[in-house]
């Protein structure tokens, strides 16, 4: 709302862009400061990118002011910018979407209906209507704004009070957070450190199960990057993984780094490993971090910026959804949805898990220990759990590990970066939410509608209008 008022009081589109740029720097600076853990230049680049999108938003909001229905048009344009920012360049960076911020607000009930995208639109339209009133108070504006609040709060309340259907079944999942040294791009420590920590913690889990302190799980989850070397090509890493799976006597979902498919390339994967040594279904991470896991235009940039060598081998993104059909020791077959870290910020990757019975999120946040990134990612994951209406188990190398229920409520949370183990129950659910198939078309429609509407306004020769109410004069 503050941005909108400032933009509408600016004297030109150029001034509006400057306001948006300042707003973007003010928002992204404190929020994304953790990127300095990778490299100061990476932080500068991300701040410029994020602030540029804010400048685009500001220009579109001001351009929308020529329309009688500018609050709606401005909200559509804002959502359109979020849509584009989450996709370009280099796959996008949608970390700052407003829809992620409402999991603890009355609007949280909207997630399963209209998803993160719809929640973003609801927040923005509410703010635009507030600015509409501030810029020209009138009974008509108050009436339209009140009507919107009744609609949006009514829908959100309906989503909140509607009970989550009981699960069709329950599985028990062990989890292992091995701990990591932390601190920057080398936060996993020297080679095999993280796998050694995971193996040690897994032995502790096995001992607790054998002593009866914890129930025997149906399977165990390790985090993303639980191996920093390929267990199929590095003998010691392979031994640590095999010994750990044998010790717990249950299938283990191992977050592993795999070599290939080409030279100096790698894949971040989740492998279902059986106690007898068999490797079951495997998910390959689809959303990889530019300048963190891969270097765009690598052959050009690496010679120019030698510091980018910290990225190491070039990560290759997967293409298949993280739906793993696995068999449990008791003979049951279930479908697990698997996401790896950065995946949680991307709608198509998340929505492809709509038919999963429960969701597992593996993450490696070791390089971000002590920063706001870890809590931010956990908040995004909570919104995703509510959006899909699925029990979601988050397992990390060094926190936050936690369990989230289908409404986004946290039922277990480990914030300390050291080793920790446990066993939790996951409800198995079927059926899909409206959000899983509606949210992306909603964003696309908003983007196209805003583009056509603003284009029509731009091409229509007319004197600059004052701000109008939605209807009437």
C-alpha positions as CSV (number, residue, x, y, z in Angstrom):
1,X,0.0,0.0,0.0
2,X,2.8,2.4,0.9
3,X,4.5,1.7,-2.4
4,X,1.3,2.3,-4.4
5,X,0.6,5.6,-2.7
6,X,4.2,6.7,-3.3
7,X,4.1,5.6,-7.0
8,X,0.8,7.4,-7.7
9,X,2.2,10.6,-6.2
10,X,5.3,10.4,-8.4
11,X,5.6,12.8,-11.3
12,X,6.5,10.4,-14.1
13,X,7.1,6.7,-15.0
14,X,10.8,7.3,-14.5
15,X,10.2,8.6,-11.0
16,X,7.9,5.7,-10.3
17,X,10.7,3.3,-11.4
18,X,13.1,5.1,-9.0
19,X,10.5,4.7,-6.2
20,X,10.2,1.0,-7.1
21,X,13.9,0.5,-7.2
22,X,14.3,2.1,-3.7
23,X,11.4,0.0,-2.4
24,X,13.1,-3.2,-3.8
25,X,16.4,-2.4,-2.3
26,X,14.8,-1.7,1.1
27,X,12.9,-5.0,0.9
28,X,15.5,-7.3,-0.6
29,X,18.5,-5.9,1.3
30,X,17.6,-7.1,4.7
31,X,15.6,-10.1,3.4
32,X,18.2,-11.6,1.1
33,X,21.4,-10.6,2.9
34,X,22.1,-14.3,3.5
35,X,23.3,-14.5,-0.1
36,X,26.6,-13.0,1.0
37,X,27.3,-16.4,2.5
38,X,27.8,-17.6,-1.1
39,X,29.7,-14.6,-2.4
40,X,29.4,-10.8,-2.0
41,X,29.1,-10.5,-5.8
42,X,26.2,-13.0,-5.7
43,X,24.4,-10.8,-3.2
44,X,24.9,-7.6,-5.2
45,X,23.6,-9.4,-8.4
46,X,20.6,-10.7,-6.6
47,X,19.7,-7.4,-5.0
48,X,19.9,-5.7,-8.4
49,X,17.7,-8.3,-10.0
50,X,15.1,-8.3,-7.3
51,X,15.0,-4.5,-7.1
52,X,14.7,-4.3,-10.9
53,X,11.5,-6.4,-10.7
54,X,10.2,-4.0,-8.0
55,X,10.9,-1.1,-10.4
56,X,8.9,-2.9,-13.1
57,X,6.1,-3.4,-10.7
58,X,6.1,0.3,-9.7
59,X,5.9,1.4,-13.3
60,X,3.0,-0.9,-14.0
61,X,1.1,0.2,-10.9
62,X,1.5,3.8,-12.0
63,X,0.4,3.0,-15.5
64,X,-2.6,1.2,-14.1
65,X,-3.7,4.5,-12.5
66,X,-5.1,5.6,-15.9
67,X,-7.9,3.0,-15.5
68,X,-11.1,3.4,-13.6
69,X,-10.5,0.0,-12.1
70,X,-6.8,0.6,-11.3
71,X,-6.8,-1.3,-7.9
72,X,-7.7,-4.6,-9.7
73,X,-5.4,-3.9,-12.7
74,X,-2.5,-3.0,-10.3
75,X,-3.0,-6.3,-8.4
76,X,-3.1,-8.3,-11.7
77,X,0.1,-6.5,-12.8
78,X,1.8,-7.2,-9.5
79,X,0.9,-10.9,-9.8
80,X,2.2,-10.9,-13.3
81,X,5.5,-9.6,-12.2
82,X,5.7,-12.3,-9.5
83,X,5.0,-14.9,-12.2
84,X,7.8,-13.7,-14.4
85,X,10.3,-13.1,-11.6
86,X,9.8,-16.8,-10.6
87,X,10.8,-17.9,-14.1
88,X,13.3,-15.6,-15.6
89,X,16.2,-15.2,-15.8
90,X,18.0,-18.5,-15.3
91,X,14.9,-20.3,-14.1
92,X,13.8,-17.3,-11.9
93,X,13.9,-16.4,-8.2
94,X,10.5,-16.2,-6.7
95,X,11.7,-16.1,-3.1
96,X,9.9,-12.8,-2.2
97,X,6.4,-13.6,-3.3
98,X,3.8,-12.1,-1.0
99,X,1.9,-15.4,-1.0
100,X,4.5,-17.0,1.2
101,X,4.0,-14.5,4.0
102,X,0.5,-15.4,5.1
103,X,0.8,-18.9,6.6
104,X,0.1,-17.5,10.1
105,X,-2.5,-14.9,9.1
106,X,-6.3,-15.3,8.6
107,X,-5.7,-15.6,4.9
108,X,-3.9,-19.0,5.4
109,X,-7.2,-20.8,4.7
110,X,-7.0,-19.7,1.0
111,X,-3.9,-21.8,0.3
112,X,-5.7,-25.1,-0.7
113,X,-8.2,-23.1,-2.8
114,X,-6.1,-20.7,-4.8
115,X,-2.5,-21.5,-3.8
116,X,0.4,-19.2,-3.2
117,X,-0.4,-17.2,-6.4
118,X,-4.0,-16.6,-5.3
119,X,-2.9,-15.5,-1.8
120,X,-0.4,-13.1,-3.4
121,X,-3.2,-11.6,-5.4
122,X,-5.5,-11.3,-2.4
123,X,-2.8,-9.5,-0.3
124,X,-2.0,-7.1,-3.2
125,X,-5.6,-6.3,-4.0
126,X,-6.3,-5.6,-0.3
127,X,-3.3,-3.2,-0.3
128,X,-4.4,-1.5,-3.5
129,X,-7.8,-0.9,-2.1
130,X,-6.3,0.6,1.0
131,X,-4.3,2.9,-1.2
132,X,-7.4,3.7,-3.3
133,X,-9.1,4.9,-0.2
134,X,-6.1,7.0,1.0
135,X,-5.8,8.7,-2.3
136,X,-9.4,9.7,-2.5
137,X,-11.7,8.7,0.4
138,X,-15.4,8.2,-0.6
139,X,-18.3,6.1,0.6
140,X,-18.3,4.2,-2.7
141,X,-14.6,3.3,-2.3
142,X,-15.2,2.2,1.3
143,X,-18.2,0.1,0.2
144,X,-16.3,-1.7,-2.5
145,X,-13.3,-2.3,-0.2
146,X,-15.5,-3.6,2.5
147,X,-17.2,-6.0,0.0
148,X,-13.9,-7.4,-1.0
149,X,-12.8,-7.9,2.6
150,X,-16.1,-9.8,3.3
151,X,-15.4,-12.0,0.3
152,X,-11.8,-12.8,1.0
153,X,-12.1,-13.2,4.7
154,X,-15.2,-15.4,4.2
155,X,-13.3,-17.7,1.8
156,X,-10.3,-17.8,4.1
157,X,-12.4,-18.6,7.1
158,X,-14.2,-21.4,5.2
159,X,-10.8,-22.9,4.4
160,X,-9.6,-22.6,7.9
161,X,-12.6,-24.1,9.7
162,X,-13.2,-26.9,7.2
163,X,-11.6,-29.9,8.8
164,X,-8.9,-31.7,7.1
165,X,-10.1,-35.2,6.1
166,X,-8.6,-38.0,8.1
167,X,-5.7,-39.8,6.5
168,X,-6.2,-43.0,4.6
169,X,-3.3,-44.6,6.6
170,X,-0.2,-43.7,8.5
171,X,3.5,-44.4,8.1
172,X,6.3,-43.9,10.5
173,X,9.4,-42.1,9.2
174,X,12.8,-41.9,10.8
175,X,14.8,-38.8,10.2
176,X,18.5,-38.1,10.6
177,X,20.1,-34.6,10.8
178,X,23.8,-35.4,11.0
179,X,25.0,-31.8,11.6
180,X,27.4,-29.8,9.4
181,X,30.3,-27.4,10.2
182,X,28.4,-24.6,8.4
183,X,29.7,-21.2,7.2
184,X,29.6,-20.3,3.5
185,X,30.0,-22.4,0.4
186,X,32.2,-24.9,2.1
187,X,29.6,-25.4,4.9
188,X,29.6,-29.2,4.5
189,X,33.2,-29.4,5.5
190,X,36.0,-31.5,3.9
191,X,35.0,-34.4,1.6
192,X,33.0,-37.1,3.3
193,X,32.5,-35.1,6.5
194,X,28.8,-34.7,6.1
195,X,28.4,-38.4,5.2
196,X,30.4,-39.5,8.2
197,X,28.2,-37.3,10.4
198,X,25.1,-38.8,8.9
199,X,26.4,-42.3,9.4
200,X,27.2,-41.6,13.1
201,X,23.8,-40.2,13.7
202,X,22.1,-43.1,11.9
203,X,23.8,-45.5,14.2
204,X,22.4,-43.5,17.1
205,X,18.9,-43.8,15.6
206,X,19.4,-47.5,15.2
207,X,20.5,-47.9,18.8
208,X,17.5,-45.9,20.1
209,X,15.2,-48.2,18.1
210,X,16.9,-51.3,19.3
211,X,16.6,-50.1,22.9
212,X,12.9,-49.4,22.5
213,X,13.3,-45.6,23.0
214,X,12.0,-45.0,19.5
215,X,9.5,-47.0,17.5
216,X,10.8,-48.9,14.4
217,X,10.1,-46.7,11.3
218,X,8.8,-47.8,8.0
219,X,11.7,-45.9,6.3
220,X,14.3,-43.3,7.2
221,X,15.1,-40.0,5.5
222,X,18.5,-38.4,5.1
223,X,18.8,-34.7,3.9
224,X,19.9,-33.3,0.6
225,X,23.6,-33.5,0.1
226,X,23.9,-36.2,2.8
227,X,26.7,-37.4,0.5
228,X,29.0,-34.9,-1.1
229,X,30.6,-37.6,-3.3
230,X,28.9,-40.2,-5.5
231,X,28.3,-43.3,-3.3
232,X,28.5,-45.4,-6.5
233,X,31.9,-44.2,-7.5
234,X,33.6,-43.2,-4.2
235,X,34.3,-46.4,-2.3
236,X,34.4,-44.9,1.2
237,X,31.2,-42.9,0.7
238,X,29.4,-46.0,-0.6
239,X,30.5,-48.0,2.4
240,X,29.2,-45.4,4.8
241,X,25.8,-45.3,3.1
242,X,25.5,-49.1,2.9
243,X,26.6,-49.6,6.6
244,X,24.1,-47.0,7.7
245,X,21.2,-48.5,5.8
246,X,22.1,-52.0,7.1
247,X,22.4,-50.6,10.7
248,X,18.8,-49.2,10.7
249,X,17.5,-52.2,8.8
250,X,15.0,-50.1,6.9
251,X,14.9,-48.3,3.5
252,X,16.6,-45.0,3.6
253,X,15.9,-42.0,1.3
254,X,19.4,-40.8,0.7
255,X,20.1,-37.3,-0.5
256,X,23.2,-37.9,-2.7
257,X,25.4,-36.2,-5.2
258,X,25.8,-38.3,-8.3
259,X,28.4,-37.9,-11.0
260,X,27.4,-37.1,-14.6
261,X,25.7,-37.3,-17.0
262,X,28.7,-35.7,-18.6
263,X,32.3,-34.9,-17.5
264,X,32.5,-32.2,-14.8
265,X,28.8,-32.5,-14.3
266,X,26.8,-33.7,-11.2
267,X,23.2,-34.4,-10.2
268,X,21.5,-33.8,-6.8
269,X,19.4,-36.8,-6.2
270,X,17.2,-38.6,-3.7
271,X,17.8,-42.4,-3.8
272,X,15.6,-45.0,-2.2
273,X,18.1,-47.5,-0.9
274,X,17.1,-50.9,0.5
275,X,18.9,-52.8,3.3
276,X,19.9,-55.5,0.8
277,X,21.8,-52.9,-1.3
278,X,19.2,-52.4,-4.1
279,X,18.6,-48.9,-5.2
280,X,14.9,-48.1,-5.9
281,X,13.2,-45.0,-7.4
282,X,15.4,-41.9,-7.6
283,X,14.4,-38.3,-7.9
284,X,16.8,-35.7,-9.5
285,X,16.5,-32.2,-8.2
286,X,14.7,-30.0,-10.8
287,X,15.3,-26.5,-9.4
288,X,19.0,-25.8,-9.2
289,X,20.5,-22.5,-7.9
290,X,22.2,-20.3,-10.5
291,X,25.7,-19.4,-9.3
292,X,25.3,-21.8,-6.4
293,X,24.9,-25.1,-8.1
294,X,25.5,-24.2,-11.8
295,X,27.0,-21.3,-13.7
296,X,25.0,-19.8,-16.6
297,X,27.2,-19.2,-19.6
298,X,29.9,-21.2,-17.8
299,X,32.5,-21.2,-20.6
300,X,32.3,-17.4,-20.9
301,X,32.0,-16.4,-17.2
302,X,34.4,-18.8,-15.5
303,X,37.5,-17.5,-17.2
304,X,36.3,-13.9,-16.5
305,X,35.4,-14.5,-12.9
306,X,37.7,-17.2,-11.4
307,X,36.0,-16.8,-8.0
308,X,33.1,-18.8,-9.5
309,X,35.2,-21.9,-9.2
310,X,33.6,-22.4,-5.8
311,X,30.5,-23.8,-7.7
312,X,32.5,-26.9,-8.6
313,X,31.1,-29.3,-11.2
314,X,28.1,-28.1,-13.2
315,X,24.8,-29.3,-11.7
316,X,22.3,-30.7,-14.2
317,X,18.6,-30.3,-13.4
318,X,16.1,-33.2,-13.5
319,X,13.0,-33.2,-15.5
320,X,10.7,-35.7,-13.9
321,X,8.3,-35.0,-11.0
322,X,9.5,-36.2,-7.5
323,X,6.8,-38.9,-7.2
324,X,8.4,-42.0,-5.9
325,X,6.4,-45.2,-5.8
326,X,8.0,-47.2,-3.0
327,X,7.4,-50.4,-1.1
328,X,7.6,-50.5,2.6
329,X,8.9,-53.5,4.7
330,X,5.3,-54.5,5.6
331,X,4.5,-54.9,1.9
332,X,2.5,-51.7,1.5
333,X,3.1,-49.5,-1.6
334,X,2.9,-45.8,-1.2
335,X,3.6,-42.7,-3.3
336,X,6.0,-40.2,-1.7
337,X,6.4,-36.7,-3.1
338,X,10.0,-35.5,-2.8
339,X,11.4,-31.9,-3.1
340,X,15.0,-30.8,-2.7
341,X,15.6,-27.4,-1.0
342,X,15.2,-24.7,-3.7
343,X,12.4,-26.8,-5.3
344,X,9.9,-25.5,-2.7
345,X,9.9,-22.0,-4.3
346,X,8.7,-23.2,-7.7
347,X,5.0,-23.8,-8.4
348,X,5.2,-26.3,-11.3
349,X,7.6,-28.5,-9.3
350,X,5.4,-28.4,-6.2
351,X,2.1,-28.9,-8.0
352,X,3.4,-32.0,-9.8
353,X,3.3,-33.6,-6.3
354,X,-0.5,-33.1,-6.0
355,X,-1.1,-36.9,-6.1
356,X,1.6,-37.8,-3.5
357,X,0.3,-39.3,-0.3
358,X,2.9,-37.4,1.8
359,X,5.7,-35.0,1.1
360,X,9.4,-35.2,2.0
361,X,11.6,-32.1,1.7
362,X,15.3,-32.7,1.8
363,X,17.5,-29.7,2.2
364,X,21.1,-28.7,2.8
365,X,21.3,-25.2,4.4
366,X,24.7,-25.7,5.9
367,X,26.2,-22.7,4.1
368,X,23.4,-20.4,5.5
369,X,23.8,-21.3,9.2
370,X,23.0,-18.3,11.4
371,X,21.1,-16.4,8.6
372,X,17.5,-15.7,7.9
373,X,17.4,-18.0,4.9
374,X,16.7,-21.1,6.9
375,X,13.6,-19.7,8.6
376,X,12.4,-18.2,5.3
377,X,12.7,-21.5,3.5
378,X,10.8,-23.3,6.3
379,X,8.0,-20.7,6.1
380,X,7.8,-21.3,2.3
381,X,7.5,-25.0,3.0
382,X,4.7,-24.5,5.5
383,X,2.8,-22.6,2.8
384,X,3.4,-25.5,0.4
385,X,2.1,-28.0,2.9
386,X,-1.1,-26.0,3.3
387,X,-1.4,-25.6,-0.5
388,X,-1.2,-29.3,-1.1
389,X,-2.9,-30.3,2.1
390,X,-0.2,-32.9,2.9
391,X,1.8,-33.9,5.9
392,X,5.3,-32.7,5.1
393,X,8.6,-33.9,6.7
394,X,11.5,-31.6,6.3
395,X,15.0,-33.1,6.9
396,X,18.1,-31.0,6.7
397,X,21.8,-31.4,7.2
398,X,21.9,-28.8,10.0
399,X,18.4,-27.4,10.7
400,X,15.6,-26.6,10.4
401,X,14.3,-30.1,10.5
402,X,10.6,-30.3,11.2
403,X,7.2,-31.8,10.6
404,X,4.3,-29.8,9.2
405,X,0.7,-30.8,9.1
406,X,-1.7,-30.3,6.2
407,X,-2.8,-26.9,7.4
408,X,0.8,-25.6,7.6
409,X,1.0,-26.0,11.4
410,X,4.4,-27.0,12.8
411,X,4.2,-30.1,15.0
412,X,7.9,-30.8,15.3
413,X,10.8,-28.5,14.8
414,X,14.6,-28.8,15.4
415,X,16.4,-25.5,15.0
416,X,19.8,-26.4,16.4
417,X,22.4,-27.1,13.7
418,X,23.9,-30.2,15.5
419,X,23.1,-33.8,15.1
420,X,19.5,-35.0,15.9
421,X,17.4,-38.0,15.1
422,X,13.8,-39.0,15.6
423,X,10.8,-40.9,14.4
424,X,7.5,-39.2,13.3
425,X,4.1,-40.3,11.9
426,X,3.0,-39.2,8.5
427,X,-0.6,-39.3,7.5
428,X,-1.2,-40.7,4.0
429,X,-3.8,-38.8,2.0
430,X,-5.3,-38.9,-1.5
431,X,-7.3,-36.4,-3.5
432,X,-5.9,-33.1,-4.8
433,X,-6.5,-29.5,-3.8
434,X,-7.9,-26.9,-6.2
435,X,-4.7,-24.9,-5.8
436,X,-2.6,-27.7,-7.4
437,X,-4.3,-27.1,-10.8
438,X,-5.7,-23.6,-10.5
439,X,-2.8,-21.5,-9.2
440,X,-0.7,-21.5,-12.4
441,X,-3.6,-20.8,-14.8
442,X,-4.6,-18.0,-12.4
443,X,-1.1,-16.4,-12.7
444,X,-1.0,-16.8,-16.5
445,X,-4.4,-15.3,-16.8
446,X,-3.5,-12.4,-14.6
447,X,-0.2,-11.8,-16.5
448,X,-2.0,-11.8,-19.9
449,X,-4.9,-9.7,-18.7
450,X,-2.6,-7.1,-17.1
451,X,-0.5,-6.9,-20.3
452,X,-3.5,-6.4,-22.6
453,X,-5.2,-4.0,-20.3
454,X,-2.1,-1.8,-19.8
455,X,-1.3,-2.0,-23.5
456,X,-4.8,-0.8,-24.3
457,X,-4.5,2.1,-21.9
458,X,-1.1,3.1,-23.4
459,X,-2.4,3.0,-26.9
460,X,-5.6,5.0,-26.1
461,X,-4.9,8.7,-26.7
462,X,-6.4,10.5,-23.9
463,X,-5.5,13.1,-21.3
464,X,-4.1,11.7,-18.0
465,X,-7.1,10.8,-15.8
466,X,-7.4,11.4,-12.2
467,X,-7.9,8.3,-10.0
468,X,-11.3,6.8,-10.4
469,X,-13.5,4.4,-8.3
470,X,-14.1,0.9,-9.6
471,X,-17.5,1.9,-11.0
472,X,-19.4,5.1,-11.4
473,X,-17.8,8.4,-10.7
